[in-house]
Amino acid sequence: MNNLHIKKGDTVCLMTGKYNDKYADAKGTRKTGKVLEVSPKEGKVIIEGINLVTKHVKPRRMGEPGGIVKAEAPVYACKVQVYCSKCKAPVRTGVKVEDGKKVRVCKKCGGEIK
C-alpha cells in the first residue's frame, strides 16, 4: 500500500471504528482533525486529537521528568475521508489538471482541496 488519498496537513473525518464512537460530539457528528503524519508503507495516518493513548515515560537523563504522557496513535487510512470545507462533509477526492499541474478536487462540489 504505497499510494494514499490523504496527505499531511489535510483535514480528515473519521468514518468508522471505535474511535468514531468515542470522539463523536453530542450531536453525533463525526470527529474531524488535522493529519500530522502519513505512513504509506503501513497504510496508516496520525490525526491530531484522535486515538489518544497513554504512555508511561521513564526519565532518560538527570533532571528530565518522567510520567504519564498522552500521544496520538496511528489509524488506518481506509477509515478516514478528506473533509471538504465548502461542502461541510467528508468527500471523495478526484484529480484535475490545471495549467499542467495536478490539483485535488472534491467529487461533490468540484471545489479545490488544499
C-alpha positions as a Markdown table, in Angstrom:
| # | Residue | x | y | z |
|---|---|---|---|---|
| 1 | Met | 0.0 | 0.0 | 0.0 |
| 2 | Asn | 2.2 | 2.8 | -1.2 |
| 3 | Asn | -0.3 | 5.4 | -2.5 |
| 4 | Leu | -2.7 | 7.0 | -0.1 |
| 5 | His | -5.6 | 9.5 | -0.8 |
| 6 | Ile | -4.6 | 11.5 | 2.3 |
| 7 | Lys | -1.7 | 14.0 | 2.6 |
| 8 | Lys | 0.0 | 15.6 | 5.6 |
| 9 | Gly | -1.9 | 18.7 | 6.6 |
| 10 | Asp | -5.3 | 17.6 | 5.3 |
| 11 | Thr | -8.4 | 17.9 | 7.5 |
| 12 | Val | -10.0 | 14.5 | 7.7 |
| 13 | Cys | -13.1 | 13.0 | 9.1 |
| 14 | Leu | -13.2 | 9.6 | 10.9 |
| 15 | Met | -15.8 | 7.3 | 9.3 |
| 16 | Thr | -15.7 | 4.0 | 11.2 |
| 17 | Gly | -14.2 | 2.3 | 14.2 |
| 18 | Lys | -14.2 | 2.5 | 17.9 |
| 19 | Tyr | -12.5 | 6.0 | 17.7 |
| 20 | Asn | -15.6 | 7.4 | 16.0 |
| 21 | Asp | -18.0 | 6.5 | 18.8 |
| 22 | Lys | -15.5 | 7.6 | 21.5 |
| 23 | Tyr | -14.8 | 11.0 | 19.9 |
| 24 | Ala | -18.2 | 11.9 | 18.4 |
| 25 | Asp | -19.6 | 15.1 | 19.8 |
| 26 | Ala | -23.1 | 15.5 | 21.5 |
| 27 | Lys | -24.9 | 15.8 | 18.1 |
| 28 | Gly | -23.4 | 12.5 | 16.9 |
| 29 | Thr | -21.5 | 14.1 | 14.1 |
| 30 | Arg | -18.1 | 12.6 | 13.1 |
| 31 | Lys | -14.9 | 13.9 | 14.6 |
| 32 | Thr | -12.5 | 15.8 | 12.4 |
| 33 | Gly | -8.8 | 16.5 | 12.8 |
| 34 | Lys | -5.7 | 17.6 | 11.0 |
| 35 | Val | -3.3 | 14.9 | 9.7 |
| 36 | Leu | 0.1 | 15.1 | 11.5 |
| 37 | Glu | 1.9 | 12.2 | 9.8 |
| 38 | Val | 1.3 | 9.8 | 7.0 |
| 39 | Ser | 2.8 | 6.3 | 6.8 |
| 40 | Pro | 2.1 | 4.9 | 3.3 |
| 41 | Lys | 4.1 | 1.8 | 3.8 |
| 42 | Glu | 1.8 | 0.8 | 6.7 |
| 43 | Gly | -1.3 | 2.4 | 5.3 |
| 44 | Lys | -1.8 | 4.5 | 8.4 |
| 45 | Val | -2.2 | 8.1 | 9.4 |
| 46 | Ile | -1.8 | 10.0 | 12.7 |
| 47 | Ile | -4.6 | 12.5 | 13.3 |
| 48 | Glu | -4.4 | 15.4 | 15.8 |
| 49 | Gly | -6.6 | 14.6 | 18.9 |
| 50 | Ile | -7.9 | 11.2 | 17.6 |
| 51 | Asn | -6.9 | 7.8 | 19.1 |
| 52 | Leu | -5.1 | 9.1 | 22.1 |
| 53 | Val | -3.1 | 6.5 | 24.0 |
| 54 | Thr | -1.4 | 6.8 | 27.4 |
| 55 | Lys | 2.3 | 6.2 | 27.6 |
| 56 | His | 4.4 | 5.7 | 30.7 |
| 57 | Val | 7.7 | 7.5 | 30.1 |
| 58 | Lys | 10.9 | 7.0 | 32.1 |
| 59 | Pro | 13.3 | 9.8 | 32.6 |
| 60 | Arg | 16.2 | 9.3 | 30.3 |
| 61 | Arg | 18.6 | 12.0 | 31.7 |
| 62 | Met | 19.3 | 13.5 | 35.0 |
| 63 | Gly | 16.7 | 16.2 | 35.8 |
| 64 | Glu | 14.4 | 15.1 | 32.9 |
| 65 | Pro | 10.9 | 14.3 | 34.3 |
| 66 | Gly | 9.2 | 11.0 | 33.7 |
| 67 | Gly | 5.5 | 10.4 | 33.9 |
| 68 | Ile | 2.3 | 9.6 | 32.0 |
| 69 | Val | 2.0 | 11.2 | 28.5 |
| 70 | Lys | -0.9 | 11.2 | 26.1 |
| 71 | Ala | 0.0 | 10.8 | 22.5 |
| 72 | Glu | -1.8 | 10.1 | 19.2 |
| 73 | Ala | -1.6 | 6.6 | 17.8 |
| 74 | Pro | -1.9 | 5.7 | 14.1 |
| 75 | Val | -5.3 | 4.9 | 12.5 |
| 76 | Tyr | -5.8 | 3.0 | 9.2 |
| 77 | Ala | -6.1 | 5.4 | 6.3 |
| 78 | Cys | -9.1 | 3.5 | 4.9 |
| 79 | Lys | -11.1 | 4.5 | 8.0 |
| 80 | Val | -10.9 | 8.3 | 7.2 |
| 81 | Gln | -12.1 | 10.6 | 4.4 |
| 82 | Val | -10.9 | 14.0 | 3.4 |
| 83 | Tyr | -13.2 | 16.8 | 4.8 |
| 84 | Cys | -14.3 | 19.5 | 2.3 |
| 85 | Ser | -14.7 | 22.9 | 3.9 |
| 86 | Lys | -17.2 | 24.0 | 1.2 |
| 87 | Cys | -19.5 | 21.0 | 1.4 |
| 88 | Lys | -19.0 | 20.7 | 5.2 |
| 89 | Ala | -18.9 | 16.9 | 4.8 |
| 90 | Pro | -16.5 | 14.0 | 4.2 |
| 91 | Val | -15.9 | 13.6 | 0.5 |
| 92 | Arg | -14.1 | 11.5 | -2.1 |
| 93 | Thr | -11.4 | 13.3 | -4.0 |
| 94 | Gly | -10.5 | 13.4 | -7.7 |
| 95 | Val | -7.7 | 14.9 | -9.7 |
| 96 | Lys | -8.0 | 17.8 | -12.2 |
| 97 | Val | -5.1 | 19.1 | -14.4 |
| 98 | Glu | -4.9 | 22.9 | -14.4 |
| 99 | Asp | -2.0 | 24.6 | -16.1 |
| 100 | Gly | 0.0 | 21.4 | -16.3 |
| 101 | Lys | -0.3 | 20.8 | -12.5 |
| 102 | Lys | -2.4 | 18.2 | -10.8 |
| 103 | Val | -5.0 | 19.6 | -8.3 |
| 104 | Arg | -7.1 | 17.6 | -5.9 |
| 105 | Val | -10.8 | 18.4 | -6.1 |
| 106 | Cys | -14.0 | 17.5 | -4.2 |
| 107 | Lys | -16.2 | 15.0 | -6.1 |
| 108 | Lys | -19.4 | 16.6 | -4.7 |
| 109 | Cys | -18.9 | 20.3 | -5.3 |
| 110 | Gly | -15.9 | 20.3 | -7.6 |
| 111 | Gly | -14.0 | 22.7 | -5.3 |
| 112 | Glu | -10.2 | 22.6 | -4.8 |
| 113 | Ile | -8.9 | 20.8 | -1.7 |
| 114 | Lys | -5.8 | 22.4 | -0.3 |
